[in-house]
Amino acid sequence: MNDPQTLVKLSSLALSRGFTDIGEKAIDRNLALDNRSFYAYSFKAQIFEFRNDLASANTNRIKLLEIAPWNTSNMLQLATNYLKLGEKEKAV
């Protein structure tokens, strides 16, 4: 499958049904086709947060800041993750 929009829809459906492995494969394929996909990076960050891998989640949230610097909900989640990791200076 080579359509980024279809891959985003597939990953969203898979993630909402708890199939994180399928969702993550669709996200990775999406990013291979479109490395500026807001939703792919957002979903990938959420998967890492679900797994409590906040450092990896933050890598994706930082990429989201580059793509959509005005997205305040992403900024808030990034700061929350930094606080949970004990990195207060980065949360500010």
C-alpha positions in Angstrom: 0.0 0.0 0.0 1.5 3.3 -1.1 -1.2 5.9 -0.2 -0.2 7.9 2.9 -3.8 8.9 3.7 -5.0 5.4 3.6 -2.1 4.3 5.8 -3.1 6.9 8.4 -6.7 5.7 8.4 -5.5 2.1 8.7 -3.2 2.9 11.6 -5.9 4.9 13.3 -8.4 2.0 13.0 -5.8 -0.5 14.2 -4.7 1.6 17.1 -8.3 2.2 18.2 -8.9 -1.5 18.2 -5.8 -2.3 20.2 -3.7 -3.7 17.4 -0.7 -1.6 18.1 1.7 -3.8 16.0 -0.4 -3.4 12.8 -0.9 0.3 13.6 2.8 0.8 14.0 3.7 -1.0 10.8 1.2 1.2 8.9 2.7 4.3 10.6 6.3 3.2 9.6 5.2 2.7 6.0 3.5 6.1 6.0 6.6 7.8 7.3 8.7 6.0 4.6 6.4 7.6 2.0 5.9 11.0 3.8 8.3 11.9 6.5 6.3 15.0 7.4 3.1 13.3 8.2 1.7 15.0 11.3 -0.7 12.1 12.2 1.9 9.4 11.7 4.3 11.1 14.2 1.4 11.8 16.6 0.2 8.2 16.5 3.8 6.9 16.9 4.3 9.2 20.0 1.0 7.8 21.4 2.1 4.2 20.9 5.4 4.9 22.8 3.5 6.7 25.6 1.2 3.7 25.9 4.3 1.5 26.3 5.6 4.1 28.8 8.7 4.7 26.6 8.5 8.5 27.1 12.0 9.2 25.7 11.0 7.6 22.3 7.6 9.4 22.5 9.4 12.7 22.9 11.6 12.1 19.8 8.3 12.0 17.8 6.8 14.9 19.7 9.9 17.0 18.9 9.5 16.1 15.2 5.8 17.3 15.5 7.0 20.6 16.9 9.0 21.1 13.6 6.0 20.2 11.5 3.3 22.0 13.5 4.9 24.5 15.9 1.5 26.0 16.8 0.1 22.7 18.1 -0.3 23.4 21.8 -1.7 20.0 22.8 1.5 18.4 21.5 3.6 20.9 23.4 1.7 20.2 26.6 2.1 16.4 26.2 5.8 16.9 25.5 6.2 19.0 28.7 4.2 16.4 30.6 6.5 13.6 29.4 9.6 15.6 30.3 8.2 16.1 33.8 7.5 12.4 34.2 11.1 11.7 33.1 12.3 14.1 35.8 13.7 16.6 33.1 12.1 19.7 34.5 14.5 22.1 32.7 13.3 20.7 29.3 9.6 21.0 30.3 9.8 24.8 30.4 
